[in-house]
């Protein structure tokens, strides 16, 4: 990041920076530059972009998830909108006689439209205002979920004019759109028919309301299925075999300052640091490394295998430098050969330990123990001898299989082109295997590190299980919000169905009384009403299945260990929706069964 002088042309500055960058790379005598490296340097280009757009990584990392949440929240919004439309339809049906009388007395249809739209928009705006009060607190909660464990949250949940404007526009549009159904019913009704039978229920009056309930059921099925898929995927992610153990493990993150240290002094510091930390009460073993699995970083390079030609092997290979006892400390199992240990000193032969995926990729059908490979060119293909094979462990992606990885001893270094030794790598993490009753190790660990070398800055001391859990912040956020959306949609759809059934019972009081007077049992009345409610829900499920499969296709890149077409999740969501529909319709159905036929016949 740089600050540009006022008036400086970016195009000229960009050209100068690229010339200087290439000159600097080529001037680094300590780096072995092969023909491929020189070609890469010549092809390299550094563009200058404005910092006004912020950190692009956040946008890339959260873009798909935010689009998914926007889609799901839109579906949730449509369900209460359908409930309000049903409410207005019921109210419009109840006052058809009043509307017809106004039309007969000369009121214009435009005035009636404005009156109804005013009610609809006012309801929507009041709901939007109430939602904003909740949203400011909910936004902070969402940020806590998204950036759990972060020392700095790069997004502020403050009031924003564009956000407020968007909320106002959504409230206004939904009020206008969902207020049109009752308007259409009112202005297209025949005043004479309405005045002749104002209180009678007609199929034309109830059909739009039933259609809205069907739509609610379809959307609820989509949300419940999405919630089930994401929740199961999160569970699979968290409980997969990562190739290392987090139980009783602690990770120490460092920002070391070893400027001016000789290789001998740095090697001695590393030895004392590992020895001192192993002596901390409650610590069973300690190891030093550039990185540990799932720490958020990953180094990779191209390799050359001895006897496999002069071209680099296809694909990038991950690598790490680790101290003695590393694999035992993090709990990665040794499969064959030996691990990196105290024998691997700066002056000893250069060795490497590889994982199983590395062996499968580059030593197909052969025992990798005793094989050789290298980096930087075909002339270095015999630099490292493989002495050990360990099980695969995931270092970067929780979704993808483990990458081909090799491990080098921390105290061994590269040779420069002039034959001298390069500087030792600066460690980034310390892993500790603690006993079960170790308690809080942080004060003891910080004191031990300061005792060895005060130049080492400890950034964080964190349980390994917590560090791994932080890798799933986004997945946990999506699963949590989708589950909340699904439950909210289910509750709103149940309320809508309850209201529609209750309205139908009220309208059909006389009809129910006649049926009971003619011998219909209470159980028959309840079954009839429940059947009518279930038919609407089942129609919604039938419509919602293809829509749900379409939503599942959008989710497939976020699913792990579960198919986007998982029948168990889909059937479970449909059963849950049906059970809630029965529960919602049972109260008005029971009320209908208690109707006194004599009182019912007096209604009209």
N, C-alpha and C positions, 0 to 999 in steps of 0.2 A: 504494500500500500504506500502510495506517495502523494505528496501535496504538490500540485502544479502551480507554477508562478502565474499570476494574473496575465492574461493575454497570450500565453504560450500556446502555439498551435499543437493540438494533440497528434496530428498526423506526422509532423516533423519529429516530435518527441518519441513517438512510437518507433519510427525508423532508426533513430539514434540508439534507443534502448536495445533493439534487436542486434545492431552492429556490435555494441559493447558486450552484450551477453554472449554472443558467439566467440568474440575475441577472448573473453574471460575463460570460457570453457576450454578453449584450445590451449590456453596458457597454463593450465593446471598440470604441472609436471608430475605430481604424485598420483595421477589417475592414468591407468593403462587405457589408451585410446586405440581401439581396434578400428578397422575400416568401417565396420558397421556403426560404431560409436560416432565416428566423424560424419558419416552419412546422416545419422540421426540429428547431430548438431546442426548440420547445414539445412535440414528440413524444418527445424524448429522455428516457430514464430510466436512471439508474445504480443497479444493484442491488449490495448489499453481500453478499459471500460470505466464508466463513471461509477463512483461508490454510492450514488443516490439510490440505486435500486436495492441496496442492502446486501445481505449475504445470500447468494443464490442457492447455497446448499439447503437452507431451510425450506425454500420454496419448492425445490426438487423433492426433498424428503417427505414433505407433508402435502404436496399438491394432490396426489391421487386420493389420499385419505380424506382430505377436506372436501373434494368433489363428491366422494361417497357419502360423507356426512351431510352435505348439502342436499343430495338426492333423498336420503332417508328422512331428513327433517322436513323436506317438502311433502313427502308422503304423509308424515305425521300431521302436517298443517292441513292437508286436504281432508283428513278425517273429522276434526272439529268443524271445519267449514261445511262438510256434508251434514253434520248434526245441526248447525245453525240453519242451513237451508231447509232441513226437515222441520225445524221449529217454525220457520217462516211459512213453509207450505201448510203446516197444520193450522197456523194462525190465519193464513189466507183462506183456507177452506172454511174455517169457523165463521169468518166474517164475509163470506160470499154474498150473503143476503144484504149486508150493510153496503158492500161495494156496488151491488146491483142497484140498490135503492139510490145511491149517489149518482150512478150513471143515468138512471131513469129520471132523476131530477135535474140533469144537465151538466153534471161534473165531467170535465174532460178526462180522457184516458191519460194524458200527459201529467195531470195533477196527481192522479192516483199512482202513476209510476214514480213520480218524484217523492211522494209520501212513503211508499214502500222502500225505495232505494235509500232514503234518508235513514230509515230504521236499520236497514242492513248495514250500511256504511258506519253508522254510529256504533252498532254492536261490534263491528270489526275493529274500529279505531280504539274503542274502550278496551277490547281484548288485547290489542297491540300495545297499548300503554301499560296495561298490567303485566304483559309479557316482558317489556323492557325493564321493569323493576326487578324481575327475577333474573333477567339476562345478565345484568351487570355483575351480580354475585356468581351466577353460573359460569360466566366467562373466566373469572378468576379460578374457579374450581377446575375448569377444563385445562387451563394453563398449568395448574399444579399437577394434574394427571399427565399432561404431555411432557413436562420437563421435571418429573420427579427425580430428585437426587442431584439436580443441577445447581451449581453455585450462582449462576446468573441466568435469568430468564430474559431472552432477547425480544420479547413481545410484551407490550403493556396493554392491559385491559381497561383503557381509559375511554371516556365518552368521545365519540367520533361523529362529526357531522355527516360524512358519507354513510356510516352505519345507521344512524338515526333516520336519514333520508330513505335508505333502503327499507328499513322496517316500516316507515310510514307508507311507502309505495306499496309494499306487500299487503299491508292492512287495507289500504284503499282499494287495490285491485281485487283482493279476495272478497271484500264487501260488495263490490259492484258485480263481480262474476256470479257469486252464489246468491245474490239477491234477485237475479234474473228469473229463476225458476218460479218463485211465487208470483212475480209480476206477470209472467206469461200465463199462469193459471188464472189470475184475476182478470186480465184484460181480454182473454179469449173465452170467458164463460158467458153463457146466455143469461142476461138478467132475468128473463121470464122463468127459466128453469130454476135458477137459484132462488127466486122468490117463492116458487111453488114447493121446493123441498130443501130448505136451507140446512137442515140438520142431518140429512141422510148422507151416508157415505157412498161414494161412487168409485168405480174402478179407476176412472180418469184422475180422481183426486189422490188416490193412494198409490198409484203406479210409480210416479216420480219418487215418492218417499221410499218405496221398496227398492227401487233401483239404487238409490243412494246408500241404503244399508248393504246391498250386494257389493257396491264399490268399496265400502268400508271394510267388509270382510276380506275382499281381495287384497287390499293394501295391508291389512293386518297380517294376513298370511305371509306376504312378502317380508315384512319387518320381522316377524317371529322366526321365519326360516333363516333370514340373514343373521339375526342375533344368535341362533343356535349354531350356525356354521362357524361364525367368528369366535364364539366362545369355545367350541370344541377344538378349533384350530389353535387358539391360544393355549389350551390345556396340553395339546400335543407338542407344541413348541417348547413349553416349559418343562415337560417330562421326557423329552427325547434323550438319547444317549449322546452326550457331547464329547465323550472321550476323555474327560477329566472329572475330578470330584470337587464339589464345593463345600461339603460338610467339614466343619472345623478348619476351614482355610481362610486366611486373611491376606489381602493384597495391600501392599504399600506402594503408592505412586510417588515417584521422585522427579525433581527438577535439578539434577546435579550440576555443579559448577566446578569442572576439573580443568579449567584453563591453565596451561603452563605445567601440567603434571607430566612427568616422564612416564614411559610405558612401565618401567619397573615400579615406580611409586604407585601408579594407578592399580597395577596388579596386586601390590601389597595391600592397598586400601580395600580392594574387593575381597581378598582373603580374610582380612580382619573383620570386615563387615559381616560376612557370612558366618564366621566363627562366633562373633559376639552375639548376633541375633539368635543363633542356635542355643545360646546359653540363657536366653531370657526365660524366666519361669513360665511354664505352660506351653512353650514352643518345642515341638518334637523335631522339626527340621526347617531349614531355611534355604532358599535358592535365589539367585540373581539372574535377571534376563532383560533383554531389550523389551519384550512384550510377554504377556500371558494370554491364554485363549480368551476370546470375547472381550478384549480390552478396547476395541474400537479402532485398532490400527493393524496394518498388515503390510509387510515388506515383500516385494517379489522381484524376480530377476529371470533371465534366460540362462539355461545351463547347456553344457556340452558334455556328452557321455563318452568315455573312452571306448574307442572301437566302433563308434556310431557315425563316423564321417565328420566333415569339417563344418557342417551347418549346425546352428543351435537347435535343440529339441523343440518341438512345437509346444506352444503354451507357456505362460508364465508360471514360475514356481515360487511358492512362499518360502521364506527362510527366517531364522531366528538365531540369536546367540544366547546361550544359556550356560549356567555354572554347573558344577557337580551337584548331584542330588535334585536336579530340576524336575525330572519326570516323577520321581518318588514323591516330591513335595506336592505337586499339583494332581497327582493320582492318575497319570497316564501309564498304561501297562506296557512293559517291555515284552515284545513278541519273540525276538531272536537277537543273538549277539550280546553286546554290552551297552550300557548307557554312558554318557559323558561323566567322567569322574576326575579324581585328583591327579591322575596320570597325565591328563591333557594340559600340559604347561605350554608357555609361549615357545619354548625351544623344542618341544616334542613334535613328532610327525603329525601332520594335519589330517584330522579325521572328521567324520560327519555321521550323524544318526538320521535316518529317514523314516517317514511314516509309510503305512501300507499302500496308500494311493500313489505315492512316489514310486514305490517298487513296482506296482502294477503297470504304471504308465511307461516307465523307462527301463525296466528289467523284466519284461514279459516272459513268464515261464522260467526265469532264472533266479537263483539265490542272489539277492543284492549284496549280501555280506562279502566283503573283499572287492567289490566293484569300485570304480573310480569315476569321478565327474569333476567339473569345474565351471567357472564363470569367466567372462571377459574374453573368450576366444578359444578356438580349437586347440591352441598350443597349451592351454591350461586344463585340458580335459582330464588330466590325471592328478590334479591338485589335491583332491580330497578322497580319502579312502573310507568307504562305508563300513562301520564297525558294529552298527546296531540298527534294529528295526523296531519301531514302536507302533502302537495302535493309532488309528486316525483320531484326531481331535479337531473340533471346529474352532477356528481362530477369528473368523470375520463374519460370515453369513450364517444366520440361524436357519435359513431356509435351504441353502445349497449343501451338497455333500462336502466333506472336508477336502481342501485343496492339497495337491502334491506339496509336501513341505520337507525341508531338510534343516537340521539343527547343527550349529557349529559351536565348539567350546568358546566360552566367553573370553578366556585368556589367550587364545590363539588369534593371530592377526594376519592380514594380507601382506604380501611383499610388494613394494613399490617397483616401478620400472628400473630404478637404479640399484635394486637389490636390498635396499634398507626396508625395515619393518614399518608398516603404517601404525598409526596411533590406535590404542585400544578403544573399542566402542564404549560409549557412555550408557550405562544401564538406565532403564526407565521404570522398572518394577522390581519389587521384592515379593516373593511368595512365601508365606509361613504356613506350616501345618501345625495346628495347635491341638492341645489335648481338649477333651470335652468340657473340662471344668476351668478353662483358661480365663474366662471372664473378659474384662475390658483390657486388651493388650496395648491400646494406643499410647498411653503415657510411657509405658516401659519401652515400647519400640522406638518412640521418638527420642527418649533419653539415651538408648543404646546407640542409635545412629549418630547423634550429636557427640557422643563420647568417642566414636571412631573418627569422625571427620565433620567439623562444623560447617564445611562448605556444602554439604548435602542438604538440600531443602526438601522437606517432606510435604508433598501437596495434599495427600489424603491417605487415611488408613481406613479400609472398608472391608467388611466381610465379603468373601468371594460370592456367596449366594446372593447378596444384595447387588453386587456389581453385575452379575448375570441377569438378575431381575430387571435392572435398569435398561437392558437391551430390548425389553419388550414394552417400553413405555407407549409407543405408538399403537402397537397391537392391542395392549390393554385398554388404551383410550378408546379405540374403535369398538372393541368388544363391549366395553362398559356402556358407552353411549348408545350403541345399537341395541343392547339389551334394554336399556331404559326407554328407548324409542319404541321398541316392540311391546313392552309392558304398558306404556302410555297409550299406544295405538289400540291394544287389546281392551284397556279400560274405557277408552273413548268410544270404541265400536260397541262395547257392551252397553254403555249408557245410551247410545243411539238406538240400539235394538230394544232396550227396555222402554225408552220413550215411545218408539213406534208401536210396540205391542200394547203398552198402556193406552195409547191413543186409540188403537183399534178396538180394544176392549170397551173403552168409554163410548165410542161411536156405535158399537154393536150390542150395547146393553139390552136393548129391546129384543134384538134377534136372539141373543143368548137366552133371555127369559122365555121366549117362545119355544126354543128347542128344549129347555129344561121342563117347561110345562107339558110338552108333548112326550116326555119320557127320557130325554137325554140325561145320562148320569154325570156327576161332577167329574169323574175320571175321564169320561169321553170329551167333556168340554176342555179340560186341561190338555189332553192329548191333541185335540184339534188345534189349539192355540200354539202349543209347542211345535207341532208339525209344520205349521205355517212359518214360524220363526226359523226352524232348522232348514227348511227349503231355501229360504233366502240366503242363509249362511252357506249352505252347500253349493248353491249357485255361485256365490262369491268365491268359494274355494276352487270350483271348476274354472272360473275365469282367472283366478289368481295363480293357478299352477303354472301356466306358460309364462306369466309375468314374473313369477318367482324364479323360474329356470333362467329367464333373461337376466335377472338381478344376480343370480348365482354365477353366471358367466363373467359378470363384471368383478365378482369377488374372487375368482379362481386364482389370481396372482397373489392374493393375500391369505390363501388357505394352505395349511400344512398338515399332511397326514389324514386328510379327509377330502372326499370328492365334492365338487360343487353340486353334483346331482345326488347327494346322499339321501336315500329314500327314508331312512330312519328319522332324520331331522325334519323332512317335509311332512311325513305322516304324523310325527309328534306335534308339530305346529298346528296341523289341521285338527287333531284331536283336542288340543288345548283350546283352540278357537271354538270348536263345537261345544265343549264342556262349559265354557264361559257364556256361550249363547244360550244354552239351556238354563244356566243359572240366572241370566238376565231376564229371560222370558218366564221363568217359573213364578216370580212374584206377581206380575199382572195376571198370569194364567190362574194362580190360586185365588186371586181376588175375583176373577170372573166366575170361578166355580162356587164362590160363596154368595153369588147374586141371588136375591130372593125373586122368584119368577113373578110374583104379584107386584112387587115394587118395580121390576123391570118393565112390565107391560104398561105401567102408568107413565113411563118416561115421555112418550109422545101422545 
